[in-house]
Amino acid sequence: MKVVFLICSIVGFVYFFFKKRKFDFFTMAYISANVYFLPGFFGYVVYYPAETKVEILAEVYLVMTCVLTSILMTSIIYDFVGRKQVKQIKFKNSELNLRMLLIISIASFVLMFITMGNQLFVTDKVILMSNLNRFYLVWSVSTSLLIITAFIERKIKIVCFGFIFLAFDIYLGFRSNFAISVISIFTIYMNEKNFHRLIIGNFKLFVFGGIAAVFFFVYKQIHAVIKLGRWDIVTERLVDLNFYFNSIIHSEPFVIQSTLNEVINQNFTVSPSYLMNILYLFIFFAPQLGANIKDFNDYFQPTLFPNVDFGMASNIWAEMYSINGWSTLILFIIFFNIVIFLANKFLLIENSSIKSVVTLIMIYWVFYIHRNSILYEINLSKRILFIWIISMMGSMIFLGLFRKRLTRDNV
């Protein structure tokens, strides 16, 4: 099965890199899937806490192959059918929303510092995560939206400001917001180009992408010593070539796919009623009202990895497989691709506000979903939409007051 997986991966890359087409969410979905299926190229996953290398099961290779093949086939269908059905959709740009996002980002950052103080600088990431409050969530999401919106509006100074803001997030030990923002603007930039072959004329971008990928792999291994100020250890590691290789083979994908490997190995199952937890996500303050929301991690980790004393990332494919085997998994793979198919049309919208929120949600969907549960993915989307709606409402209120004052002054 490993050979079949490798052949499918190569065939997909040939299509996406050599076919004359626009870079879209399908392209990013395929690249992302290969990143998170990285263990498939090595033939093993890593089991914690002993960091034991375990051979990948044939059925795990089959799951990964199905995901890659589905993205490729749906993309081909979109290129022949979906793309011809859409026209450029134009809306009036809302630059005022950009300013509102800037205000929300700065205000939430200040409030985060006021409310958390020295708790932000603890070196233990588990303790830090338990201390994070809602102001951090608002700040991180609003800053990502700010960066993407500013990039679409070509406000480069604001883009740089946003990334400097998120550099502090990296310092804290969280790479995802920075990475998602980079991937989002990369997707938009590449999509804005005319139909072309990805392999041609993008050498510098490939180099940049490679450097960025290595950075995110490496940083996880050194962020703790950076927060401790041990620059001697940082330097020692960065000059060691073996450190870079070890950063890859001990990276997150190897742990994430260990969950899929063990779910299949032990035939681990959860009741389909588990999905009823999704309903709680649409009730405000559900936990405070007594709802007991259990995520996939609450089920699999105590059973499959009882000796791991830290929270493990989820695995969406393992989650779907555990609900009802292949039937649920295949249904979700179909749903996963339908969402991408429909969302691709939003890349044609000429409105920075709408385009930014859709892009951010979709990059979480095509990239970050591999290490999340369906509940967390929905919660992320809900959080992004909520902050975007707040910024839009603030913009409209401000615009209404401005127009009223302008009318009164003219009278």
N, C-alpha and C positions, 0 to 999 in steps of 0.2 A: 504493500500500500504506500510505502514511502516513495517509491518510484512514480506511482500514479500521481501522488501529491505534488512532487517536484515537476512533473510534466505539465500538470494543470497550471501550476504557478507560472512556469515559463511561458506557456501559451497565452495566458492572460496578460503578462507583461509585454509580450510581443504586440498584442492587440492594442493595449492602451498607449504604448510608447511609439508604435510605428504607424498606426492608423491615423488618417487625417480627420481629426475630430476636436471638439472643444473639451478643455479640461473641465470636469464637473464633479458633482458629488460621487458619481460612480467611480471616477478615477481615484479620488481620495479614499473611497471605501475599499477599493482593491489594494491600494498601497498600505492602508491601515491594517487590513486583515493579514497581509503578509508580515507586517511588523509584529503583530500579536501572535501570529502562528510561527514565529521565528524558531521555536523549539523543533518544529517539523523538519527543518533543514539540518538539524544536529542529531535528531533521533532520540532525544531524551528530554525529560522534564526534571525539575529540582524539587524535592520534598523537604520541607522544613519541619522541625528545627535543626535536624542533623545535616541539612543541605545534601541529601543523598540523591544521586543521579538515578533515575528510573526510566527504563525503556518505554517509549510511547506505544500504546496499544494500537493494533490495526484499525479498530473501530474509531479511535480518536482521529487517526489520519483520514478516515472516511468522512467524519464530521467536518474537518477542516477543508477537505476537498470539495464537499458539497457547498460550503459557504463561498469559497472562491469561485466555483463554477457558476453558482447562482448569480453572483455579482456580474460576472462576465456575460452570461447569457441575457440577463435583464438589460445590461448596458447595450448589447447588440440590438435587442428589441427596441430600446429607446432611440437608438441612432437611426433606425429604419422607420419607426412609427411615431414615437412620442415627440421627437424634435420637429417633425413637419406640422404638428398640430398647434404649435404655439406661435404667437406673434409677440413682438416687443410690447411690453406693458408699461405704460408711462403714468407716473404719479408726480405731483409736485413735490420737489425735495423739501425737507424740513430741517434746515440748518439750526433752527431754534432748539430742536430736540438734542442736538449735539451739545449745546451749551448747558442744557438741563442735565444731561448725563455727566458733564464735567462737574457741575455743582454737587450732584449726588455722590459722585466718586470722592471728591475732596471732603465733603461733609461726613460721609460714612467713615473715611479713613481717620479723620480727627476724632470722631466719636469712638472708634475702635481703640485708639490709643488711650483716650481718657478712661474708658471702661475696663480695659485689660491691663494697661501699664506694663509692668515687668513680666507679666505672664506671657507676653509675646516672645520673650527672649529665652525661655527655658529650652534646654538642649534636647530633652526627651520629647520626641514627636508625639508619642501617645498621650502624654500629659498635656502638651500644647493643643492637640486636637480636642481634648475634653474641655478645654477652657475657651475655645473659640465661640464667639457669640454671633448674633444676627447681624451686627454691624460689619463683621468680617465678611459674611456672605454677601451683604449688599455691596460692600466695597469691591470685592473680587469680581462679581458679576457685572456691576455697572462699569468697572474699568475695562473689562473685556469688550463690552458693548461700545464703550467710548472709543476704544482703539479701532474697532472694525468700522464704526460709523465715520470716524475721522479719516480713515484710509479711503473709504468710498468717496468722501467729500474732498479728498486730497489735502487735508489739513495736516501736513507732515509734522509740524511742531507739536500738535496735540497727540499724534501717534507716538512720538518720541516721549512725551510727558507720560502717556499711559504706560509705556513699556518700562520707564524708570520707576513708576509706581509699582508695577508688577515685579520688578527686580527685587523689591523688598519681600514680596511673597516667596520668591525663590530663596532668599536669605533665610526666611522662616522654615524652609524645607518643603515647600509645595511647588511642584513644577507644572501641574496640570493647567492652571489658568494662563500662564505665560505660553505654554506649548499650544494650547487650544487657540489662543489669539494669533500666534504666528501662523498656524495651519490655516486659520480662517482667512487672513489677509492674503496668504499665499494662494489659496483656492480662488478668491475673488480676482486677484491679479492675473492668474493664469487663465481664468474663464473669460476675462475681458479681451483676451487676444482673439484674433480671427481663427477659423478652423486651421489647424496645423498639426504636424507630427511632433509629438512631445519630445522625441529623441533629438530633434533638429533645433539648433539655435538656443538651447537652454542649458548649456554646459555650466555657466556660472551659477545658475539657480540650483543645479544638481549638486555642485560643490557646496553651496551655502546650506542646502538641505541636509547633506551628509554631515557637515560640521555641526549643525543644530542637533541632529539626531544623536551624534556622539556625545555632545554636551549634555543632553538630557539623560543619556545612559550613565555617563560618568558622574554627574553631579550628585546623584543619589548616594554614591559611595563616599563622597567627601563633604556633604553639607554639614554633618555633625561636627567634624573637626574644624570647619570654617567658623561655625557659631562659637566654638571653644577658643578660636583665635590661634589654633595650632598650624600656622602657615608653613612650618618646617615639615610637618607630615603631609600637608597638601602638595608642597613642592616635590617631596620624595615620591609621592604616588604619581604625579603628573609626568615625571621624567621616566617612569617605568613603563615600557611598552606592554608588558604582561598585564599591567593594571587595566589597560583599555580593553584587552581581550576578556579578562575576567569580569569586567563591568558588563559586558554583553552577555556572557554565558550565565551570569548570576542576576540578570536583569528581570524586571517584572514579568514579562511574558512567560518565562520558564516556571515561575511560581503559579501564575494564573492558569496555565494549561495543566498544571499538576492537579488542579481541582477537577477539570474535565476528565483527566486520565483516571482519577480515583473514583469519580462518580460512576463511570462506566465499569471500572474494575470491580467495584463492590455492588454494582446495580443499585445505587442509592436512589431513593424516590421520595418525593414529597407529594402530599395530597393536592389535587387540582384546586381545592378550596383555598389553598394558600394564596391564589391570585385574587381572592376577595379583599386582600389587604390593599389592593389598588384603589378600592372605593374610598378608603380612609384618607387617601391623598387629596381628595376633592372636598374634604371637610376641614374647615379652618380650625386650628388648634385641636385636632383630633386626639393627640396623646394627652393633652391637658384635660380633655373631656372623658378620658378613661379608655380610649382605644388602645389595644395592645397590638401595635404594628410590628410584625416580625419579618425581617428581611431574609433573603436566601442564605446569607452568611450565618444567621442565627440557627439555621437548620443543619447545614453541611459541616461547618467547622467543628462543633462539639463531637460529631460522630466520626468524621473522616480524619480530622487533624486535631485530636484532643490535647496533644502536647504542645501545640503552638500557642504561646502566651501573648500574641499580639493579633489584632484584627487583620484578617486576610482579605484581599480584594476578591470581588466576586467573579463569576464567569457566566456570561449570558447564555452561552451554548450549553454549558453544563446544567444551568438552571432549567432551561427549556427541556432538555433531555430527561431530567429527573422528574418532571411533572407527569409525562405520559410517554416517555420513550421517543421513538422516531416520529410518531405522528405529530406531537406538539412541536418538536424541533423543526420539522419540515414546514409546518404552518407558520411558525415564527420567521423562518428564513424567507418565505414568500412575503410575509407582512413587512419584514425588514427592507426588502427590495422595492416593494410598492411605495413605501414612504419615500425612498430615495428617488424613485421615478417621478412622483408627484412634486417633490420639493425642488427638483431640477428646474422646474418652470419658474420658480421664484428668483432664480439667478438672472432672469430677463427683466425683472422689475427695476425701473429707474427711480428708486426711492431709497435713500441711504438708511432711513429708519427701519423700514420693512425688510430690506435686504440684509441688514446687519443682524437683526434678531433671528431671521430664518437661518442665516449662515451659521450663527453661533450654536443654535439648537441642533442643526444638522451635523456640524463637526463633532459635537458631543455624540450624536447618533451614529455616525459612520466610523469614528475613531475611538472615542472613549467608552463606547458601549461594550467593547470586548472585555473590559475589566469591571463592569458594573452589573447590577441586577436590574430587572425591568422596573422595579419600584423606585430605585435610585435614579434611573434614567428619566422616568416620568416626573419625579420630584425636581430634578435639575431643570427640565423644560418648563415646569410650572414656575420655578423660581425666576428663570430668565424672563418669561412672559410677564410676571408680576412686576418686576423692576422696570421692564420696558413700558408697560402700561402706565406706571407711575410717572415715568419721565415724559411720556406723551401727554398725559393729563396735565402735568405741570407746565408743559410747553403751551398747551391750548389755553390754560388759565392765564398764563403770563401774556400770551398773544391777545386774549380777549381784553385784559386790563389795559394793555398798551393801545389797542385800537380804540377803546372807550375814552382813554385819556386824550388820544390824538384827535378824536372827533370833537371832544369838549373844547380842546384848545383851538381848533379851527372855527368852532362856533363863536 
